[in-house]
Amino acid sequence: MADIQTQTVTFPGEQVTLTGFLARPATPPAGGAPAVVIIHEWWGLNDHMKDIARRFAAEGFVALAVDCYSRLGHKVTTDAT
């Protein structure tokens, strides 16, 4: 995988702070990099969604995987029932 940087990011709001997982090329291309926003399925922001963000970053994108459940305490489920 190409050289990438990852980090957890926060977005403070009036009543809650949302979080996300940011992956980007370690050395952005001249003129900047294209960006994508990744919205997880109902499972939550799990390792699979973070891996998708890493793969986009390896291809030269800035990828933000938003944790839509962060207002609920970062809920991740593994049970479909």
All heavy atoms as a GROMACS GRO file, in nm:
protein
  613
    1MET      N    1   0.085  -0.118   0.000
    1MET     CA    2   0.000   0.000   0.000
    1MET      C    3   0.089   0.124   0.000
    1MET      O    4   0.193   0.126   0.064
    1MET     CB    5  -0.092  -0.003   0.122
    1MET     CG    6  -0.198   0.104   0.119
    1MET     SD    7  -0.320   0.095   0.253
    1MET     CE    8  -0.418  -0.043   0.203
    2ALA      N    9   0.046   0.226  -0.072
    2ALA     CA   10   0.122   0.351  -0.080
    2ALA      C   11   0.134   0.413   0.059
    2ALA      O   12   0.059   0.381   0.151
    2ALA     CB   13   0.053   0.447  -0.176
    3ASP      N   14   0.227   0.505   0.072
    3ASP     CA   15   0.250   0.572   0.199
    3ASP      C   16   0.134   0.666   0.228
    3ASP      O   17   0.110   0.762   0.154
    3ASP     CB   18   0.383   0.648   0.192
    3ASP     CG   19   0.430   0.695   0.328
    3ASP    OD1   20   0.387   0.637   0.429
    3ASP    OD2   21   0.509   0.791   0.332
    4ILE      N   22   0.060   0.637   0.336
    4ILE     CA   23  -0.056   0.718   0.373
    4ILE      C   24  -0.048   0.758   0.519
    4ILE      O   25   0.028   0.700   0.597
    4ILE     CB   26  -0.188   0.643   0.346
    4ILE    CG1   27  -0.199   0.518   0.433
    4ILE    CG2   28  -0.205   0.609   0.199
    4ILE    CD1   29  -0.335   0.453   0.432
    5GLN      N   30  -0.126   0.859   0.554
    5GLN     CA   31  -0.140   0.903   0.692
    5GLN      C   32  -0.286   0.886   0.733
    5GLN      O   33  -0.376   0.912   0.652
    5GLN     CB   34  -0.100   1.049   0.708
    5GLN     CG   35   0.044   1.077   0.679
    5GLN     CD   36   0.076   1.225   0.689
    5GLN    OE1   37  -0.010   1.311   0.682
    5GLN    NE2   38   0.205   1.255   0.704
    6THR      N   39  -0.310   0.842   0.855
    6THR     CA   40  -0.445   0.829   0.905
    6THR      C   41  -0.456   0.896   1.041
    6THR      O   42  -0.356   0.907   1.114
    6THR     CB   43  -0.488   0.681   0.919
    6THR    OG1   44  -0.404   0.616   1.014
    6THR    CG2   45  -0.481   0.609   0.784
    7GLN      N   46  -0.576   0.938   1.074
    7GLN     CA   47  -0.601   0.996   1.205
    7GLN      C   48  -0.751   1.002   1.232
    7GLN      O   49  -0.832   1.001   1.140
    7GLN     CB   50  -0.542   1.137   1.216
    7GLN     CG   51  -0.613   1.241   1.129
    7GLN     CD   52  -0.544   1.375   1.132
    7GLN    OE1   53  -0.457   1.397   1.051
    7GLN    NE2   54  -0.584   1.461   1.221
    8THR      N   55  -0.785   1.005   1.359
    8THR     CA   56  -0.922   1.029   1.400
    8THR      C   57  -0.941   1.180   1.406
    8THR      O   58  -0.855   1.252   1.457
    8THR     CB   59  -0.950   0.967   1.538
    8THR    OG1   60  -0.930   0.826   1.528
    8THR    CG2   61  -1.092   0.995   1.584
    9VAL      N   62  -1.051   1.227   1.351
    9VAL     CA   63  -1.080   1.370   1.350
    9VAL      C   64  -1.212   1.394   1.423
    9VAL      O   65  -1.296   1.306   1.431
    9VAL     CB   66  -1.087   1.427   1.207
    9VAL    CG1   67  -0.950   1.424   1.141
    9VAL    CG2   68  -1.187   1.352   1.121
   10THR      N   69  -1.228   1.515   1.478
   10THR     CA   70  -1.351   1.550   1.549
   10THR      C   71  -1.410   1.677   1.491
   10THR      O   72  -1.338   1.763   1.438
   10THR     CB   73  -1.324   1.570   1.699
   10THR    OG1   74  -1.228   1.673   1.717
   10THR    CG2   75  -1.275   1.442   1.764
   11PHE      N   76  -1.542   1.686   1.501
   11PHE     CA   77  -1.616   1.802   1.453
   11PHE      C   78  -1.710   1.846   1.564
   11PHE      O   79  -1.821   1.793   1.578
   11PHE     CB   80  -1.697   1.766   1.327
   11PHE     CG   81  -1.613   1.709   1.217
   11PHE    CD1   82  -1.596   1.571   1.205
   11PHE    CD2   83  -1.547   1.791   1.128
   11PHE    CE1   84  -1.518   1.518   1.104
   11PHE    CE2   85  -1.468   1.739   1.028
   11PHE     CZ   86  -1.453   1.602   1.016
   12PRO      N   87  -1.666   1.943   1.648
   12PRO     CA   88  -1.749   1.985   1.761
   12PRO      C   89  -1.873   2.061   1.713
   12PRO      O   90  -1.865   2.143   1.622
   12PRO     CB   91  -1.658   2.076   1.843
   12PRO     CG   92  -1.531   2.090   1.767
   12PRO     CD   93  -1.538   2.008   1.644
   13GLY      N   94  -1.987   2.029   1.773
   13GLY     CA   95  -2.111   2.097   1.745
   13GLY      C   96  -2.167   2.158   1.872
   13GLY      O   97  -2.103   2.153   1.977
   14GLU      N   98  -2.286   2.213   1.864
   14GLU     CA   99  -2.346   2.276   1.981
   14GLU      C  100  -2.380   2.176   2.090
   14GLU      O  101  -2.365   2.204   2.208
   14GLU     CB  102  -2.471   2.354   1.940
   14GLU     CG  103  -2.441   2.476   1.856
   14GLU     CD  104  -2.565   2.553   1.820
   14GLU    OE1  105  -2.668   2.539   1.888
   14GLU    OE2  106  -2.560   2.628   1.722
   15GLN      N  107  -2.431   2.058   2.052
   15GLN     CA  108  -2.475   1.962   2.153
   15GLN      C  109  -2.395   1.833   2.154
   15GLN      O  110  -2.405   1.755   2.248
   15GLN     CB  111  -2.622   1.930   2.131
   15GLN     CG  112  -2.711   2.051   2.148
   15GLN     CD  113  -2.856   2.020   2.120
   15GLN    OE1  114  -2.891   1.913   2.074
   15GLN    NE2  115  -2.942   2.117   2.147
   16VAL      N  116  -2.319   1.807   2.049
   16VAL     CA  117  -2.246   1.681   2.040
   16VAL      C  118  -2.123   1.700   1.953
   16VAL      O  119  -2.120   1.788   1.866
   16VAL     CB  120  -2.337   1.570   1.983
   16VAL    CG1  121  -2.373   1.597   1.840
   16VAL    CG2  122  -2.276   1.432   2.000
   17THR      N  123  -2.021   1.620   1.977
   17THR     CA  124  -1.902   1.620   1.892
   17THR      C  125  -1.906   1.494   1.806
   17THR      O  126  -1.917   1.384   1.858
   17THR     CB  127  -1.774   1.623   1.977
   17THR    OG1  128  -1.771   1.746   2.050
   17THR    CG2  129  -1.650   1.615   1.888
   18LEU      N  130  -1.900   1.512   1.675
   18LEU     CA  131  -1.896   1.399   1.583
   18LEU      C  132  -1.751   1.363   1.553
   18LEU      O  133  -1.663   1.449   1.562
   18LEU     CB  134  -1.970   1.434   1.455
   18LEU     CG  135  -2.118   1.467   1.471
   18LEU    CD1  136  -2.178   1.507   1.337
   18LEU    CD2  137  -2.194   1.351   1.531
   19THR      N  138  -1.728   1.239   1.515
   19THR     CA  139  -1.592   1.195   1.484
   19THR      C  140  -1.589   1.129   1.346
   19THR      O  141  -1.692   1.099   1.287
   19THR     CB  142  -1.539   1.095   1.588
   19THR    OG1  143  -1.622   0.979   1.587
   19THR    CG2  144  -1.536   1.155   1.727
   20GLY      N  145  -1.470   1.109   1.299
   20GLY     CA  146  -1.450   1.041   1.172
   20GLY      C  147  -1.309   0.988   1.163
   20GLY      O  148  -1.225   1.012   1.250
   21PHE      N  149  -1.284   0.915   1.057
   21PHE     CA  150  -1.152   0.856   1.031
   21PHE      C  151  -1.102   0.917   0.900
   21PHE      O  152  -1.168   0.904   0.797
   21PHE     CB  153  -1.164   0.704   1.019
   21PHE     CG  154  -1.036   0.634   0.990
   21PHE    CD1  155  -0.943   0.611   1.090
   21PHE    CD2  156  -1.007   0.592   0.861
   21PHE    CE1  157  -0.824   0.546   1.063
   21PHE    CE2  158  -0.888   0.527   0.833
   21PHE     CZ  159  -0.796   0.504   0.934
   22LEU      N  160  -0.989   0.985   0.905
   22LEU     CA  161  -0.933   1.053   0.788
   22LEU      C  162  -0.810   0.978   0.740
   22LEU      O  163  -0.720   0.949   0.819
   22LEU     CB  164  -0.895   1.197   0.824
   22LEU     CG  165  -0.842   1.284   0.711
   22LEU    CD1  166  -0.952   1.312   0.608
   22LEU    CD2  167  -0.786   1.414   0.765
   23ALA      N  168  -0.807   0.947   0.612
   23ALA     CA  169  -0.690   0.884   0.550
   23ALA      C  170  -0.652   0.968   0.429
   23ALA      O  171  -0.738   1.013   0.354
   23ALA     CB  172  -0.723   0.742   0.506
   24ARG      N  173  -0.522   0.990   0.413
   24ARG     CA  174  -0.475   1.074   0.302
   24ARG      C  175  -0.335   1.032   0.260
   24ARG      O  176  -0.263   0.970   0.338
   24ARG     CB  177  -0.477   1.220   0.342
   24ARG     CG  178  -0.391   1.249   0.461
   24ARG     CD  179  -0.404   1.391   0.506
   24ARG     NE  180  -0.334   1.403   0.634
   24ARG     CZ  181  -0.329   1.512   0.703
   24ARG    NH1  182  -0.387   1.620   0.660
   24ARG    NH2  183  -0.263   1.515   0.816
   25PRO      N  184  -0.300   1.068   0.136
   25PRO     CA  185  -0.162   1.038   0.094
   25PRO      C  186  -0.063   1.113   0.182
   25PRO      O  187  -0.086   1.228   0.220
   25PRO     CB  188  -0.157   1.091  -0.050
   25PRO     CG  189  -0.299   1.107  -0.093
   25PRO     CD  190  -0.377   1.133   0.032
   26ALA      N  191   0.046   1.048   0.217
   26ALA     CA  192   0.149   1.115   0.298
   26ALA      C  193   0.207   1.235   0.225
   26ALA      O  194   0.238   1.336   0.286
   26ALA     CB  195   0.259   1.016   0.335
   27THR      N  196   0.219   1.222   0.094
   27THR     CA  197   0.266   1.333   0.010
   27THR      C  198   0.158   1.363  -0.092
   27THR      O  199   0.143   1.290  -0.190
   27THR     CB  200   0.397   1.296  -0.063
   27THR    OG1  201   0.492   1.251   0.034
   27THR    CG2  202   0.452   1.414  -0.139
   28PRO      N  203   0.078   1.467  -0.067
   28PRO     CA  204  -0.030   1.497  -0.161
   28PRO      C  205   0.023   1.539  -0.297
   28PRO      O  206   0.131   1.596  -0.306
   28PRO     CB  207  -0.107   1.612  -0.096
   28PRO     CG  208  -0.032   1.651   0.024
   28PRO     CD  209   0.083   1.559   0.044
   29PRO      N  210  -0.051   1.510  -0.404
   29PRO     CA  211  -0.007   1.551  -0.536
   29PRO      C  212  -0.004   1.703  -0.549
   29PRO      O  213  -0.076   1.773  -0.477
   29PRO     CB  214  -0.110   1.490  -0.630
   29PRO     CG  215  -0.222   1.444  -0.545
   29PRO     CD  216  -0.175   1.439  -0.404
   30ALA      N  217   0.077   1.753  -0.639
   30ALA     CA  218   0.082   1.898  -0.664
   30ALA      C  219  -0.057   1.946  -0.702
   30ALA      O  220  -0.127   1.882  -0.779
   30ALA     CB  221   0.181   1.928  -0.776
   31GLY      N  222  -0.100   2.056  -0.644
   31GLY     CA  223  -0.232   2.109  -0.674
   31GLY      C  224  -0.342   2.051  -0.588
   31GLY      O  225  -0.458   2.084  -0.604
   32GLY      N  226  -0.306   1.964  -0.495
   32GLY     CA  227  -0.406   1.906  -0.404
   32GLY      C  228  -0.454   1.770  -0.450
   32GLY      O  229  -0.421   1.723  -0.558
   33ALA      N  230  -0.533   1.710  -0.366
   33ALA     CA  231  -0.584   1.575  -0.393
   33ALA      C  232  -0.737   1.579  -0.399
   33ALA      O  233  -0.800   1.656  -0.328
   33ALA     CB  234  -0.540   1.479  -0.283
   34PRO      N  235  -0.796   1.494  -0.482
   34PRO     CA  236  -0.941   1.483  -0.479
   34PRO      C  237  -0.985   1.421  -0.347
   34PRO      O  238  -0.906   1.354  -0.279
   34PRO     CB  239  -0.972   1.390  -0.597
   34PRO     CG  240  -0.847   1.312  -0.619
   34PRO     CD  241  -0.734   1.401  -0.576
   35ALA      N  242  -1.109   1.443  -0.310
   35ALA     CA  243  -1.157   1.394  -0.181
   35ALA      C  244  -1.287   1.317  -0.197
   35ALA      O  245  -1.365   1.342  -0.288
   35ALA     CB  246  -1.178   1.511  -0.085
   36VAL      N  247  -1.307   1.221  -0.106
   36VAL     CA  248  -1.432   1.145  -0.100
   36VAL      C  249  -1.478   1.139   0.046
   36VAL      O  250  -1.396   1.142   0.138
   36VAL     CB  251  -1.418   1.001  -0.154
   36VAL    CG1  252  -1.388   1.001  -0.303
   36VAL    CG2  253  -1.312   0.923  -0.080
   37VAL      N  254  -1.608   1.134   0.064
   37VAL     CA  255  -1.668   1.113   0.195
   37VAL      C  256  -1.729   0.974   0.194
   37VAL      O  257  -1.806   0.940   0.104
   37VAL     CB  258  -1.775   1.219   0.227
   37VAL    CG1  259  -1.844   1.188   0.360
   37VAL    CG2  260  -1.713   1.358   0.229
   38ILE      N  261  -1.695   0.894   0.293
   38ILE     CA  262  -1.743   0.757   0.302
   38ILE      C  263  -1.845   0.750   0.415
   38ILE      O  264  -1.817   0.787   0.528
   38ILE     CB  265  -1.625   0.661   0.330
   38ILE    CG1  266  -1.525   0.671   0.216
   38ILE    CG2  267  -1.675   0.519   0.351
   38ILE    CD1  268  -1.390   0.611   0.248
   39ILE      N  269  -1.965   0.703   0.380
   39ILE     CA  270  -2.071   0.686   0.479
   39ILE      C  271  -2.089   0.536   0.503
   39ILE      O  272  -2.115   0.461   0.410
   39ILE     CB  273  -2.205   0.748   0.430
   39ILE    CG1  274  -2.185   0.895   0.391
   39ILE    CG2  275  -2.314   0.730   0.535
   39ILE    CD1  276  -2.145   0.986   0.504
   40HIS      N  277  -2.074   0.495   0.627
   40HIS     CA  278  -2.081   0.353   0.659
   40HIS      C  279  -2.225   0.301   0.650
   40HIS      O  280  -2.321   0.377   0.656
   40HIS     CB  281  -2.023   0.324   0.797
   40HIS     CG  282  -2.091   0.398   0.910
   40HIS    ND1  283  -2.214   0.362   0.959
   40HIS    CD2  284  -2.051   0.505   0.983
   40HIS    CE1  285  -2.247   0.442   1.058
   40HIS    NE2  286  -2.150   0.531   1.074
   41GLU      N  287  -2.235   0.170   0.635
   41GLU     CA  288  -2.365   0.106   0.642
   41GLU      C  289  -2.406   0.096   0.789
   41GLU      O  290  -2.338   0.150   0.876
   41GLU     CB  291  -2.363  -0.029   0.571
   41GLU     CG  292  -2.269  -0.131   0.627
   41GLU     CD  293  -2.149  -0.161   0.541
   41GLU    OE1  294  -2.157  -0.192   0.422
   41GLU    OE2  295  -2.041  -0.158   0.600
   42TRP      N  296  -2.514   0.027   0.818
   42TRP     CA  297  -2.568   0.027   0.954
   42TRP      C  298  -2.477  -0.038   1.057
   42TRP      O  299  -2.497  -0.024   1.178
   42TRP     CB  300  -2.707  -0.036   0.957
   42TRP     CG  301  -2.710  -0.182   0.932
   42TRP    CD1  302  -2.712  -0.244   0.809
   42TRP    CD2  303  -2.710  -0.286   1.028
   42TRP    NE1  304  -2.713  -0.380   0.824
   42TRP    CE2  305  -2.713  -0.409   0.959
   42TRP    CE3  306  -2.708  -0.289   1.167
   42TRP    CZ2  307  -2.712  -0.531   1.023
   42TRP    CZ3  308  -2.709  -0.413   1.230
   42TRP    CH2  309  -2.711  -0.532   1.158
   43TRP      N  310  -2.371  -0.108   1.013
   43TRP     CA  311  -2.277  -0.171   1.106
   43TRP      C  312  -2.200  -0.068   1.188
   43TRP      O  313  -2.152  -0.097   1.296
   43TRP     CB  314  -2.176  -0.257   1.031
   43TRP     CG  315  -2.236  -0.369   0.952
   43TRP    CD1  316  -2.261  -0.369   0.817
   43TRP    CD2  317  -2.279  -0.496   1.001
   43TRP    NE1  318  -2.315  -0.489   0.780
   43TRP    CE2  319  -2.329  -0.570   0.891
   43TRP    CE3  320  -2.280  -0.556   1.126
   43TRP    CZ2  321  -2.378  -0.698   0.903
   43TRP    CZ3  322  -2.329  -0.685   1.137
   43TRP    CH2  323  -2.379  -0.754   1.027
   44GLY      N  324  -2.182   0.050   1.135
   44GLY     CA  325  -2.104   0.154   1.203
   44GLY      C  326  -1.967   0.170   1.139
   44GLY      O  327  -1.933   0.104   1.041
   45LEU      N  328  -1.890   0.260   1.194
   45LEU     CA  329  -1.755   0.286   1.142
   45LEU      C  330  -1.662   0.176   1.195
   45LEU      O  331  -1.596   0.191   1.298
   45LEU     CB  332  -1.705   0.424   1.184
   45LEU     CG  333  -1.566   0.464   1.135
   45LEU    CD1  334  -1.556   0.457   0.984
   45LEU    CD2  335  -1.529   0.601   1.185
   46ASN      N  336  -1.658   0.067   1.124
   46ASN     CA  337  -1.578  -0.048   1.167
   46ASN      C  338  -1.446  -0.055   1.089
   46ASN      O  339  -1.416   0.034   1.009
   46ASN     CB  340  -1.659  -0.178   1.151
   46ASN     CG  341  -1.709  -0.199   1.009
   46ASN    OD1  342  -1.656  -0.144   0.914
   46ASN    ND2  343  -1.813  -0.280   0.995
   47ASP      N  344  -1.370  -0.159   1.112
   47ASP     CA  345  -1.239  -0.172   1.047
   47ASP      C  346  -1.252  -0.181   0.894
   47ASP      O  347  -1.164  -0.133   0.823
   47ASP     CB  348  -1.165  -0.294   1.100
   47ASP     CG  349  -1.118  -0.275   1.243
   47ASP    OD1  350  -1.104  -0.159   1.286
   47ASP    OD2  351  -1.095  -0.376   1.312
   48HIS      N  352  -1.360  -0.239   0.846
   48HIS     CA  353  -1.380  -0.249   0.700
   48HIS      C  354  -1.393  -0.110   0.638
   48HIS      O  355  -1.333  -0.081   0.534
   48HIS     CB  356  -1.502  -0.334   0.669
   48HIS     CG  357  -1.536  -0.340   0.524
   48HIS    ND1  358  -1.453  -0.398   0.430
   48HIS    CD2  359  -1.643  -0.292   0.456
   48HIS    CE1  360  -1.508  -0.386   0.310
   48HIS    NE2  361  -1.623  -0.323   0.323
   49MET      N  362  -1.470  -0.022   0.701
   49MET     CA  363  -1.488   0.114   0.648
   49MET      C  364  -1.355   0.191   0.654
   49MET      O  365  -1.322   0.267   0.562
   49MET     CB  366  -1.595   0.189   0.728
   49MET     CG  367  -1.735   0.136   0.709
   49MET     SD  368  -1.796   0.164   0.541
   49MET     CE  369  -1.799  -0.003   0.479
   50LYS      N  370  -1.279   0.170   0.760
   50LYS     CA  371  -1.148   0.235   0.769
   50LYS      C  372  -1.054   0.183   0.661
   50LYS      O  373  -0.976   0.260   0.605
   50LYS     CB  374  -1.088   0.212   0.909
   50LYS     CG  375  -1.165   0.286   1.017
   50LYS     CD  376  -1.108   0.254   1.155
   50LYS     CE  377  -1.187   0.323   1.263
   50LYS     NZ  378  -1.134   0.292   1.398
   51ASP      N  379  -1.062   0.055   0.630
   51ASP     CA  380  -0.980  -0.002   0.524
   51ASP      C  381  -1.018   0.058   0.389
   51ASP      O  382  -0.930   0.086   0.307
   51ASP     CB  383  -0.995  -0.154   0.520
   51ASP     CG  384  -0.906  -0.216   0.415
   51ASP    OD1  385  -0.782  -0.193   0.421
   51ASP    OD2  386  -0.958  -0.287   0.327
   52ILE      N  387  -1.146   0.081   0.365
   52ILE     CA  388  -1.189   0.146   0.240
   52ILE      C  389  -1.127   0.284   0.230
   52ILE      O  390  -1.076   0.324   0.125
   52ILE     CB  391  -1.342   0.151   0.231
   52ILE    CG1  392  -1.399   0.010   0.210
   52ILE    CG2  393  -1.387   0.245   0.119
   52ILE    CD1  394  -1.550   0.002   0.221
   53ALA      N  395  -1.127   0.359   0.339
   53ALA     CA  396  -1.066   0.492   0.340
   53ALA      C  397  -0.916   0.482   0.310
   53ALA      O  398  -0.862   0.561   0.232
   53ALA     CB  399  -1.089   0.561   0.474
   54ARG      N  400  -0.849   0.385   0.370
   54ARG     CA  401  -0.706   0.365   0.344
   54ARG      C  402  -0.679   0.333   0.196
   54ARG      O  403  -0.582   0.381   0.138
   54ARG     CB  404  -0.650   0.253   0.431
   54ARG     CG  405  -0.634   0.288   0.576
   54ARG     CD  406  -0.566   0.174   0.653
   54ARG     NE  407  -0.585   0.190   0.793
   54ARG     CZ  408  -0.679   0.129   0.866
   54ARG    NH1  409  -0.762   0.044   0.810
   54ARG    NH2  410  -0.689   0.152   0.995
   55ARG      N  411  -0.765   0.251   0.137
   55ARG     CA  412  -0.746   0.216  -0.005
   55ARG      C  413  -0.764   0.336  -0.095
   55ARG      O  414  -0.690   0.353  -0.193
   55ARG     CB  415  -0.840   0.101  -0.043
   55ARG     CG  416  -0.794  -0.032   0.017
   55ARG     CD  417  -0.876  -0.148  -0.033
   55ARG     NE  418  -0.997  -0.158   0.047
   55ARG     CZ  419  -1.110  -0.216   0.008
   55ARG    NH1  420  -1.120  -0.269  -0.112
   55ARG    NH2  421  -1.213  -0.224   0.087
   56PHE      N  422  -0.862   0.421  -0.065
   56PHE     CA  423  -0.877   0.545  -0.142
   56PHE      C  424  -0.751   0.633  -0.128
   56PHE      O  425  -0.701   0.688  -0.225
   56PHE     CB  426  -1.000   0.624  -0.098
   56PHE     CG  427  -1.126   0.590  -0.171
   56PHE    CD1  428  -1.228   0.521  -0.108
   56PHE    CD2  429  -1.145   0.628  -0.304
   56PHE    CE1  430  -1.346   0.490  -0.174
   56PHE    CE2  431  -1.262   0.597  -0.371
   56PHE     CZ  432  -1.363   0.528  -0.307
   57ALA      N  433  -0.701   0.643  -0.005
   57ALA     CA  434  -0.581   0.725   0.018
   57ALA      C  435  -0.462   0.670  -0.059
   57ALA      O  436  -0.381   0.746  -0.113
   57ALA     CB  437  -0.550   0.731   0.167
   58ALA      N  438  -0.451   0.538  -0.067
   58ALA     CA  439  -0.340   0.476  -0.142
   58ALA      C  440  -0.349   0.509  -0.291
   58ALA      O  441  -0.247   0.507  -0.361
   58ALA     CB  442  -0.341   0.325  -0.120
   59GLU      N  443  -0.469   0.542  -0.338
   59GLU     CA  444  -0.488   0.579  -0.479
   59GLU      C  445  -0.482   0.730  -0.500
   59GLU      O  446  -0.509   0.778  -0.610
   59GLU     CB  447  -0.622   0.525  -0.529
   59GLU     CG  448  -0.630   0.374  -0.532
   59GLU     CD  449  -0.530   0.311  -0.629
   59GLU    OE1  450  -0.500   0.372  -0.734
   59GLU    OE2  451  -0.482   0.200  -0.599
   60GLY      N  452  -0.447   0.806  -0.396
   60GLY     CA  453  -0.426   0.950  -0.411
   60GLY      C  454  -0.539   1.039  -0.363
   60GLY      O  455  -0.535   1.161  -0.380
   61PHE      N  456  -0.642   0.982  -0.300
   61PHE     CA  457  -0.754   1.060  -0.250
   61PHE      C  458  -0.737   1.094  -0.103
   61PHE      O  459  -0.673   1.020  -0.028
   61PHE     CB  460  -0.885   0.979  -0.262
   61PHE     CG  461  -0.934   0.961  -0.402
   61PHE    CD1  462  -0.881   0.862  -0.483
   61PHE    CD2  463  -1.034   1.042  -0.452
   61PHE    CE1  464  -0.927   0.843  -0.612
   61PHE    CE2  465  -1.081   1.024  -0.582
   61PHE     CZ  466  -1.027   0.925  -0.662
   62VAL      N  467  -0.799   1.204  -0.061
   62VAL     CA  468  -0.822   1.230   0.080
   62VAL      C  469  -0.958   1.166   0.108
   62VAL      O  470  -1.056   1.197   0.040
   62VAL     CB  471  -0.825   1.381   0.111
   62VAL    CG1  472  -0.866   1.405   0.255
   62VAL    CG2  473  -0.690   1.444   0.081
   63ALA      N  474  -0.964   1.077   0.206
   63ALA     CA  475  -1.088   1.003   0.233
   63ALA      C  476  -1.130   1.023   0.378
   63ALA      O  477  -1.053   0.996   0.470
   63ALA     CB  478  -1.068   0.855   0.205
   64LEU      N  479  -1.253   1.070   0.396
   64LEU     CA  480  -1.308   1.089   0.530
   64LEU      C  481  -1.422   0.990   0.548
   64LEU      O  482  -1.523   0.996   0.478
   64LEU     CB  483  -1.361   1.231   0.548
   64LEU     CG  484  -1.435   1.257   0.679
   64LEU    CD1  485  -1.343   1.237   0.798
   64LEU    CD2  486  -1.496   1.396   0.680
   65ALA      N  487  -1.405   0.898   0.642
   65ALA     CA  488  -1.511   0.804   0.679
   65ALA      C  489  -1.578   0.860   0.803
   65ALA      O  490  -1.520   0.863   0.911
   65ALA     CB  491  -1.453   0.665   0.705
   66VAL      N  492  -1.700   0.909   0.784
   66VAL     CA  493  -1.773   0.973   0.892
   66VAL      C  494  -1.833   0.868   0.985
   66VAL      O  495  -1.884   0.766   0.938
   66VAL     CB  496  -1.887   1.061   0.833
   66VAL    CG1  497  -1.968   1.127   0.943
   66VAL    CG2  498  -1.830   1.165   0.739
   67ASP      N  499  -1.825   0.892   1.116
   67ASP     CA  500  -1.887   0.802   1.213
   67ASP      C  501  -2.025   0.858   1.245
   67ASP      O  502  -2.041   0.943   1.332
   67ASP     CB  503  -1.802   0.792   1.338
   67ASP     CG  504  -1.858   0.692   1.439
   67ASP    OD1  505  -1.967   0.638   1.415
   67ASP    OD2  506  -1.791   0.670   1.541
   68CYS      N  507  -2.125   0.810   1.174
   68CYS     CA  508  -2.262   0.860   1.192
   68CYS      C  509  -2.318   0.826   1.329
   68CYS      O  510  -2.415   0.888   1.373
   68CYS     CB  511  -2.353   0.802   1.083
   68CYS     SG  512  -2.308   0.854   0.917
   69TYR      N  513  -2.259   0.729   1.398
   69TYR     CA  514  -2.305   0.690   1.530
   69TYR      C  515  -2.223   0.754   1.643
   69TYR      O  516  -2.243   0.721   1.759
   69TYR     CB  517  -2.301   0.538   1.547
   69TYR     CG  518  -2.393   0.463   1.453
   69TYR    CD1  519  -2.356   0.337   1.407
   69TYR    CD2  520  -2.514   0.514   1.410
   69TYR    CE1  521  -2.439   0.265   1.322
   69TYR    CE2  522  -2.596   0.444   1.324
   69TYR     CZ  523  -2.559   0.319   1.282
   69TYR     OH  524  -2.640   0.248   1.198
   70SER      N  525  -2.133   0.842   1.612
   70SER     CA  526  -2.048   0.898   1.718
   70SER      C  527  -2.131   0.975   1.820
   70SER      O  528  -2.096   0.979   1.938
   70SER     CB  529  -1.938   0.987   1.660
   70SER     OG  530  -1.990   1.092   1.582
   71ARG      N  531  -2.244   1.028   1.779
   71ARG     CA  532  -2.329   1.098   1.876
   71ARG      C  533  -2.392   1.000   1.975
   71ARG      O  534  -2.443   1.039   2.078
   71ARG     CB  535  -2.438   1.178   1.804
   71ARG     CG  536  -2.541   1.095   1.735
   71ARG     CD  537  -2.634   1.180   1.649
   71ARG     NE  538  -2.751   1.109   1.605
   71ARG     CZ  539  -2.754   1.008   1.520
   71ARG    NH1  540  -2.641   0.963   1.468
   71ARG    NH2  541  -2.866   0.951   1.486
   72LEU      N  542  -2.386   0.869   1.942
   72LEU     CA  543  -2.439   0.764   2.030
   72LEU      C  544  -2.327   0.691   2.104
   72LEU      O  545  -2.351   0.587   2.164
   72LEU     CB  546  -2.520   0.662   1.948
   72LEU     CG  547  -2.638   0.718   1.870
   72LEU    CD1  548  -2.698   0.610   1.780
   72LEU    CD2  549  -2.742   0.776   1.961
   73GLY      N  550  -2.205   0.741   2.094
   73GLY     CA  551  -2.093   0.679   2.163
   73GLY      C  552  -2.016   0.580   2.078
   73GLY      O  553  -1.963   0.484   2.129
   74HIS      N  554  -2.011   0.601   1.948
   74HIS     CA  555  -1.935   0.519   1.854
   74HIS      C  556  -1.984   0.375   1.857
   74HIS      O  557  -1.913   0.283   1.891
   74HIS     CB  558  -1.785   0.526   1.884
   74HIS     CG  559  -1.701   0.447   1.788
   74HIS    ND1  560  -1.681   0.486   1.659
   74HIS    CD2  561  -1.636   0.330   1.804
   74HIS    CE1  562  -1.604   0.396   1.597
   74HIS    NE2  563  -1.576   0.301   1.683
   75LYS      N  564  -2.107   0.357   1.819
   75LYS     CA  565  -2.167   0.223   1.816
   75LYS      C  566  -2.120   0.147   1.693
   75LYS      O  567  -2.127   0.196   1.582
   75LYS     CB  568  -2.320   0.237   1.812
   75LYS     CG  569  -2.393   0.108   1.807
   75LYS     CD  570  -2.543   0.132   1.802
   75LYS     CE  571  -2.614  -0.001   1.790
   75LYS     NZ  572  -2.757   0.015   1.785
   76VAL      N  573  -2.070   0.027   1.715
   76VAL     CA  574  -2.035  -0.066   1.608
   76VAL      C  575  -2.098  -0.200   1.643
   76VAL      O  576  -2.086  -0.246   1.757
   76VAL     CB  577  -1.882  -0.083   1.593
   76VAL    CG1  578  -1.849  -0.190   1.491
   76VAL    CG2  579  -1.818   0.049   1.553
   77THR      N  580  -2.166  -0.260   1.548
   77THR     CA  581  -2.228  -0.388   1.575
   77THR      C  582  -2.168  -0.496   1.486
   77THR      O  583  -2.119  -0.469   1.378
   77THR     CB  584  -2.382  -0.382   1.553
   77THR    OG1  585  -2.439  -0.505   1.595
   77THR    CG2  586  -2.417  -0.355   1.410
   78THR      N  587  -2.170  -0.618   1.535
   78THR     CA  588  -2.122  -0.732   1.458
   78THR      C  589  -2.231  -0.837   1.443
   78THR      O  590  -2.210  -0.939   1.380
   78THR     CB  591  -1.999  -0.797   1.524
   78THR    OG1  592  -2.035  -0.836   1.657
   78THR    CG2  593  -1.882  -0.701   1.528
   79ASP      N  594  -2.347  -0.811   1.503
   79ASP     CA  595  -2.457  -0.908   1.502
   79ASP      C  596  -2.572  -0.852   1.418
   79ASP      O  597  -2.630  -0.749   1.453
   79ASP     CB  598  -2.503  -0.934   1.644
   79ASP     CG  599  -2.610  -1.041   1.652
   79ASP    OD1  600  -2.643  -1.103   1.549
   79ASP    OD2  601  -2.661  -1.062   1.765
   80ALA      N  602  -2.606  -0.919   1.311
   80ALA     CA  603  -2.712  -0.872   1.220
   80ALA      C  604  -2.852  -0.898   1.275
   80ALA      O  605  -2.950  -0.857   1.214
   80ALA     CB  606  -2.697  -0.938   1.084
   81THR      N  607  -2.866  -0.964   1.388
   81THR     CA  608  -3.000  -0.992   1.441
   81THR      C  609  -3.039  -0.896   1.549
   81THR      O  610  -2.964  -0.831   1.609
   81THR     CB  611  -3.008  -1.136   1.497
   81THR    OG1  612  -2.911  -1.151   1.601
   81THR    CG2  613  -2.988  -1.236   1.389
   0.00000   0.00000   0.00000
